[in-house]
């Protein structure tokens, strides 16, 4: 790979060509943008945080959020599509929880650091670090 020459030299020692190579992989940044799109809604963040601490059905999530079931379902869909939460069906009931992924764990940790709160221990399980 040819060395990338920048128009201005500021004395910083970094490999501009290597940085440019990473910048050219737009799909990597798109994946990050998709996860962070979930952060533009307070309700969605609250639901995600809740599901980091327990597995629940829509009816119980609705009760805890003080929202209707259709409104909760509206927020669960994009969280699931982004891979931040997962679901499982037991008969007619569907249960949701935070996905066991690096992205989900990191988002949870970041939220709690920003909010300066400690995870409650719920049902002996805890999604945080």
Secondary structure, 3 states (H helix, E strand, C coil): CCCCCCCCCCCCCCCHHHHHHHHCCHHHHHHHHHHHHHHHCHHHHHHHHHHCCCCEEHHHHHHHHCCCHHHHHHHHHHHHHCCCEEEEEECCEEEEEECCCHHHHHHHHHHHHHHCCCCCCECCECCCC
